[in-house]
């Protein structure tokens, strides 16, 4: 992951500021940076979104294609995640970027492994034969810290924007089944994203923890806890990253903070998505390909 080199004096300043609930950019320990969210930014996708969180810039595109259901779940569709770390940072070139991309993809698979996150049964067209497969492509345009949270926000926004064509299964007299795709671009199904989790990363700095850490703050943190939280505050998965250790008391405190901050994050995100959709085609394009 991209990192910065800090002097001991800079680390001392950041760590002691966090202990007083005053970060370098003026935020409190539980405050996110200003986020920009825009959906429907790539024309040749079923759904897309771009999220800028501070200096972190994420682009997500979702393509719906027909496939065959998995043997263990013959009446469901499924999601496939691909992550490309094309940041300008030299550390993310070659194998470093591939390893980070694989780590992010595995984290997303784990977050969406919860049964209620997405209604996969609605993606089934014909049990055991045909289903919709959602290919979720994540592009890391710029890394400015806290990439997991930004990616989860972008994925949820892109899923909210996704439109899948309605299909009908027709059967002739001989029992041969054919799939008829609707020609009407507005005749589509939408995904319910109410239960889609967002990731809240809590970084331990000194004796306290912060959300939405910058690159400078991440350099002062030896351990972080990634918590996926639903809009109702339910924790669906956790993952500890970093070389440092976390004591049980700190973990419980971070979980409580993650639930509280996660619920607020979902409310703010859903408000933005609803406001943008209400603008319809008249909304101005302010982001990627705008």
N, C-alpha and C positions, 0 to 999 in steps of 0.2 A: 504494500500500500504506500502511496505517496507520503513523504514525511518532510519535515523541515529540521534544520540544525539550529538549536538554541544555545546560548551561553548559559552558564550557571546563574548569572544575575537575572536573565530573562525568565528562566524557570522559577527562580525564587519569587520574582514579582508575580507571575501567574498563579503559582500555588498559594501564596499568602493572600492574594486577592480573592481566590475562590473560597478560602476559609472565612472571609468576611462577606460572602455572598455578593461580590462585586468583581465581575469579569472584565477583561481588558477592553471589550467593546461596549461595556456599560450594562450588559444583561445580567439578570439574576441567574442562579443555578438551574432554575427550571424553565428558562425562557428559550424559545427557538429564535433563530434569525428570521428576517423577513423572507418569505417564500413567494415565488411567482409560479403559478400553475396555469397551463394552457392546454386544452385538449383539441383533438382533430387537427393536428399540425402536419401530418403526412398523408397525402391524398390516396396512395395505393395500398392502404391498410384497412382492416376492419375497425380498428380503433387505435388511437395514439395519444400521447401526452408528453409534454415537456415540463420539467420542474427545475427551477433554479433556487437553491437553498444556500444563501450566502454566495460563495464562489463555486460551489458544487453545481454542476450542470448535467442533467440526466434527460435522455430522450428514450421513450419506450414506444414501440410499434407492435401491434397485435394483428396477426393474420389468421383468419379462420379457414381451415381446409378440411375436406372430408377424409376420414381415415377409418381404420378398423378398430373397434373397441378392444381393450386389453382382455386377455382370457379370464383374469381374476375378477374383472368388473365389466361383464358383457353388456350391461345396460347403462353405461356411463361414457361420456367423453372424457377428455383429459387435457392438461396443460403441459407444454414443453417450454423450458426456459433456456435462452441463450444470452450470454453476457459478453460484450466486447468492450474492453478497457482501452480505448484509443486516446487516452489522455496524453497531453504533451510532456508529462513527466518522464524523464529517462528511466525511472525505476519501474514504469509500467510498460516498457517495451519488451518484446520477446517473452521469455518464460515468466518473468515477474507479472506481466499483465495477464497471461494465461492462467496462472495460479490464482490470482485475485478473482478473475472471471469465473473460474470453476467454484471457488469458495462462495461467491455471491449466489451463483446458480443453485448450489446445494442448499444454501440457506433459504432461498425462495421455495425450493421443493419442500423443505421441512415446514416452512410457514404455511404453505397451502396444502399440506397433507391432512390438515384438520378437515373432517367430513363436511362441516357446515360453512366453510369459507366461501366456496362457490358451489352452486347447484349443478353438479356435473351430470345429473340425470336429465336435465333440460337440454344437454348437448347431444343426447342420444337420438339418432334418427330411426334406426332399425336395429333392435337388440342383436348382438353377436355379429352384425354385418356392417353397419355404417354408423358413424358418429362424427361430430365436429371435434377437430383437434385445434386448440388455440396455441399458436406458436408466438410466444412472448419474447421479443427481441429487445434487450436492454443495451443502450449505448452510453457509455460514460464519456461525456464530452470534456468535462473538466472536474478535477478532484480538489475540493476545497475543504475536506473534512466531513465526517458524518455521512458517508455515501450510502450506508444501509438504509437509514431512515428516508433519505431522498429517493432512493430507488423504490422502496415500498410505497411511498406516496405516489410516485409516477405510475407504478403498476396498477394501483387502485384507480387512479384517474383514467388510465387507458382502458381498464376493464369497464368502467362506468360509460366510457365513450364508445365501446364496442357494439357494433350492430351486425347480427348474423342473419343471413337470408332465411326466410321460411321455406321449408321443403315439404313435399307430400310424397308418400310412398304409394305408388299405384301398382295393383296386381291384376294381370290379365287372366283369361280363362285357364291358361295352362299353368298358372301359379308363378309365373315369372314376375319378379318385382322390379319396378323402375322408379327412379327418383326424379321428381319434377321440381325444378327450382323456380321460385317466383321471379318474374321479370320486373316487378315493381320494387325499386330501390328502397321505398318507404315501408314495404311489407317485410318487416324483420322482427327478430326477438332481441330483447335487451337482457343483460345479466343483472341479477340482484346483487349489489355489492355491499349490502348492509352489514354482512358478517365477514367481509374481507378484512383481515388484520393489517395493521400498520406496525412497523418496527420502531421501537423506541430504544435508542442506544444510550446507556448511562455509563459515563466514564468516571472512574474513581481517581480523584486528584487530591492528594493529601488525605484528610479525614472526611472529605465530603465528596459528593458525586454531582456531575453536571449532565445536562442533556444538550444535544446538538453541539458537540465539541468542534472547535476549529482545528486546523492542522497544528497550530501552536499548542493548543490544549491537549491534543492527542499525544504530542511529544512529551507532555508532562504526566501522562497517565500510563500506568503499568498494567492495568486490568480494566476491562469494560464488560458490561452485561447487555446482551441484545435480547430484548423482550418483545414478542409479537402480541399486540393487544387489539381486541375487537372494540367496536364502538360502544359496547356495553361495559367495557372494562375487564373482560375476561382474558386471562393470559393463556395463549394457546401453545407457546413454545418459548424456550430460553436457551441462550448460548453464551458461554463465557469466552472472551477472546483476550489475548495479551499474555505476557509472561508472568505477571504478578499474581498474587493470591487475593481472595476475597473471603473475609470471615462471615459466618452465618448471619450475624446481626446486620452486617452491611448489605448482604444479599436481600434480606427481608425488607430493609428500608428502601433499597433500589427497586424492588418489586412494587412496593406501595407507590413510590414516585412514578414508576412506569405506568401503572394503572391510571393514576390521576392525570398525568400529562397525556397519555394515550387517548383518553376519552375527550379531552379538550382538542387534541389534534384532529380526531375524526370529525368533531362538530365543525371546526373551522374549515376543514377540507370539503365536507359535504355542502356547506354553505356556499363556498366558491364555485363548486361544480354546478349546483342548482342555479346560481345567479348567471353563470356563463351559458347554460343551456337555455334559460329563459330569454336570452338575447337573440337566440336563433342565428340565422345566416347574416344578420346585420351587425354582429359583433366584430370589432376590429381585430385584425391579426397583429399581435404585438411581439410574437416570439419567432420560433424557427420557421423559416420559409414564409414569414409574414410579409 
